Amino acid sequence: MISLADIRAAERRISRCIIRTPLVFSPTFSEITGAQIYLKLETLQKAGSFKVRGASNKILSHLTEIGTKGVIAASAGNHAQGVAVAAHSAGIPVTIVMPEWSSLSKQEAARD
Protein backbone atom coordinates (compact mmCIF):
# COMPACT_ATOMS: atom_id res chain seq x y z
CA MET A 1 0.00 0.00 0.00
CA ILE A 2 1.20 3.50 -0.79
CA SER A 3 1.36 5.71 2.28
CA LEU A 4 1.05 9.47 2.64
CA ALA A 5 4.78 9.48 3.44
CA ASP A 6 5.45 7.73 0.09
CA ILE A 7 3.43 10.39 -1.73
CA ARG A 8 5.26 13.21 0.01
CA ALA A 9 8.62 11.60 -0.75
CA ALA A 10 7.67 11.36 -4.43
CA GLU A 11 6.59 15.01 -4.41
CA ARG A 12 9.96 16.08 -3.00
CA ARG A 13 11.80 13.83 -5.44
CA ILE A 14 10.14 15.17 -8.60
CA SER A 15 9.59 18.80 -7.60
CA ARG A 16 12.65 20.05 -9.46
CA CYS A 17 11.70 18.48 -12.79
CA ILE A 18 7.97 19.03 -13.16
CA ILE A 19 5.73 22.05 -13.50
CA ARG A 20 3.38 22.82 -10.65
CA THR A 21 0.14 22.89 -12.64
CA PRO A 22 -2.89 24.86 -11.47
CA LEU A 23 -6.33 23.73 -10.38
CA VAL A 24 -9.21 25.65 -11.94
CA PHE A 25 -12.79 25.65 -10.76
CA SER A 26 -15.28 24.21 -13.26
CA PRO A 27 -18.69 25.85 -12.97
CA THR A 28 -20.14 23.47 -15.57
CA PHE A 29 -19.04 20.21 -13.91
CA SER A 30 -19.83 21.63 -10.49
CA GLU A 31 -23.39 22.39 -11.59
CA ILE A 32 -23.81 18.97 -13.21
CA THR A 33 -22.55 17.08 -10.16
CA GLY A 34 -23.77 19.32 -7.36
CA ALA A 35 -20.24 19.38 -5.96
CA GLN A 36 -17.31 21.75 -6.24
CA ILE A 37 -15.24 20.36 -9.10
CA TYR A 38 -11.72 21.54 -9.90
CA LEU A 39 -9.71 20.49 -12.93
CA LYS A 40 -5.96 19.85 -12.72
CA LEU A 41 -4.44 21.37 -15.86
CA GLU A 42 -1.89 18.65 -16.58
CA THR A 43 -1.93 19.62 -20.26
CA LEU A 44 0.40 22.42 -19.13
CA GLN A 45 2.87 19.85 -17.81
CA LYS A 46 6.10 19.08 -19.62
CA ALA A 47 5.15 16.55 -22.31
CA GLY A 48 1.51 17.62 -22.01
CA SER A 49 0.26 15.03 -19.52
CA PHE A 50 0.61 13.70 -16.00
CA LYS A 51 2.76 10.79 -17.28
CA VAL A 52 5.97 12.76 -16.69
CA ARG A 53 5.24 12.69 -12.94
CA GLY A 54 5.26 8.89 -12.69
CA ALA A 55 8.18 8.50 -15.06
CA SER A 56 10.24 11.07 -13.14
CA ASN A 57 9.48 9.44 -9.80
CA LYS A 58 10.40 5.97 -11.08
CA ILE A 59 13.63 7.12 -12.72
CA LEU A 60 14.77 9.33 -9.84
CA SER A 61 13.99 6.67 -7.22
CA HIS A 62 16.17 4.16 -9.12
CA LEU A 63 18.88 6.49 -10.41
CA THR A 64 21.70 4.66 -8.63
CA GLU A 65 20.67 1.34 -10.20
CA ILE A 66 20.17 2.91 -13.63
CA GLY A 67 23.54 4.64 -13.60
CA THR A 68 24.79 5.44 -17.09
CA LYS A 69 22.90 2.55 -18.71
CA GLY A 70 19.79 4.65 -19.23
CA VAL A 71 16.22 3.51 -19.67
CA ILE A 72 14.03 2.07 -22.42
CA ALA A 73 10.30 2.64 -22.81
CA ALA A 74 7.74 1.38 -25.31
CA SER A 75 4.67 3.51 -25.91
CA ALA A 76 2.59 5.04 -28.66
CA GLY A 77 2.32 8.44 -27.05
CA ASN A 78 2.11 10.19 -23.70
CA HIS A 79 4.11 7.64 -21.70
CA ALA A 80 6.91 7.79 -24.28
CA GLN A 81 7.02 11.56 -24.00
CA GLY A 82 6.93 11.42 -20.19
CA VAL A 83 9.83 8.97 -20.01
CA ALA A 84 11.83 10.99 -22.55
CA VAL A 85 11.36 14.21 -20.54
CA ALA A 86 12.11 12.46 -17.24
CA ALA A 87 15.28 10.82 -18.54
CA HIS A 88 16.49 14.07 -20.07
CA SER A 89 15.87 15.90 -16.76
CA ALA A 90 17.79 13.18 -14.91
CA GLY A 91 20.66 13.39 -17.42
CA ILE A 92 20.49 9.74 -18.45
CA PRO A 93 20.26 8.11 -21.88
CA VAL A 94 16.81 7.05 -23.06
CA THR A 95 15.59 4.83 -25.88
CA ILE A 96 11.96 5.16 -26.85
CA VAL A 97 10.34 2.42 -28.94
CA MET A 98 7.14 3.48 -30.71
CA PRO A 99 4.91 1.62 -33.15
CA GLU A 100 5.21 2.74 -36.76
CA TRP A 101 1.55 3.80 -36.64
CA SER A 102 2.17 6.30 -33.82
CA SER A 103 1.24 9.81 -34.84
CA LEU A 104 4.09 11.86 -36.24
CA SER A 105 3.42 14.58 -33.66
CA LYS A 106 3.87 12.05 -30.80
CA GLN A 107 7.05 10.69 -32.41
CA GLU A 108 8.51 14.17 -32.85
CA ALA A 109 7.56 15.21 -29.33
CA ALA A 110 9.27 12.13 -27.86
CA ARG A 111 12.33 12.73 -30.03
CA ASP A 112 12.53 16.40 -29.05
C-alpha positions in Angstrom: 0.0 0.0 0.0 1.2 3.5 -0.8 1.4 5.7 2.3 1.0 9.5 2.6 4.8 9.5 3.4 5.4 7.7 0.1 3.4 10.4 -1.7 5.3 13.2 0.0 8.6 11.6 -0.8 7.7 11.4 -4.4 6.6 15.0 -4.4 10.0 16.1 -3.0 11.8 13.8 -5.4 10.1 15.2 -8.6 9.6 18.8 -7.6 12.7 20.0 -9.5 11.7 18.5 -12.8 8.0 19.0 -13.2 5.7 22.0 -13.5 3.4 22.8 -10.6 0.1 22.9 -12.6 -2.9 24.9 -11.5 -6.3 23.7 -10.4 -9.2 25.6 -11.9 -12.8 25.7 -10.8 -15.3 24.2 -13.3 -18.7 25.9 -13.0 -20.1 23.5 -15.6 -19.0 20.2 -13.9 -19.8 21.6 -10.5 -23.4 22.4 -11.6 -23.8 19.0 -13.2 -22.6 17.1 -10.2 -23.8 19.3 -7.4 -20.2 19.4 -6.0 -17.3 21.8 -6.2 -15.2 20.4 -9.1 -11.7 21.5 -9.9 -9.7 20.5 -12.9 -6.0 19.9 -12.7 -4.4 21.4 -15.9 -1.9 18.6 -16.6 -1.9 19.6 -20.3 0.4 22.4 -19.1 2.9 19.8 -17.8 6.1 19.1 -19.6 5.1 16.6 -22.3 1.5 17.6 -22.0 0.3 15.0 -19.5 0.6 13.7 -16.0 2.8 10.8 -17.3 6.0 12.8 -16.7 5.2 12.7 -12.9 5.3 8.9 -12.7 8.2 8.5 -15.1 10.2 11.1 -13.1 9.5 9.4 -9.8 10.4 6.0 -11.1 13.6 7.1 -12.7 14.8 9.3 -9.8 14.0 6.7 -7.2 16.2 4.2 -9.1 18.9 6.5 -10.4 21.7 4.7 -8.6 20.7 1.3 -10.2 20.2 2.9 -13.6 23.5 4.6 -13.6 24.8 5.4 -17.1 22.9 2.5 -18.7 19.8 4.7 -19.2 16.2 3.5 -19.7 14.0 2.1 -22.4 10.3 2.6 -22.8 7.7 1.4 -25.3 4.7 3.5 -25.9 2.6 5.0 -28.7 2.3 8.4 -27.0 2.1 10.2 -23.7 4.1 7.6 -21.7 6.9 7.8 -24.3 7.0 11.6 -24.0 6.9 11.4 -20.2 9.8 9.0 -20.0 11.8 11.0 -22.5 11.4 14.2 -20.5 12.1 12.5 -17.2 15.3 10.8 -18.5 16.5 14.1 -20.1 15.9 15.9 -16.8 17.8 13.2 -14.9 20.7 13.4 -17.4 20.5 9.7 -18.4 20.3 8.1 -21.9 16.8 7.0 -23.1 15.6 4.8 -25.9 12.0 5.2 -26.9 10.3 2.4 -28.9 7.1 3.5 -30.7 4.9 1.6 -33.1 5.2 2.7 -36.8 1.6 3.8 -36.6 2.2 6.3 -33.8 1.2 9.8 -34.8 4.1 11.9 -36.2 3.4 14.6 -33.7 3.9 12.1 -30.8 7.0 10.7 -32.4 8.5 14.2 -32.9 7.6 15.2 -29.3 9.3 12.1 -27.9 12.3 12.7 -30.0 12.5 16.4 -29.1 
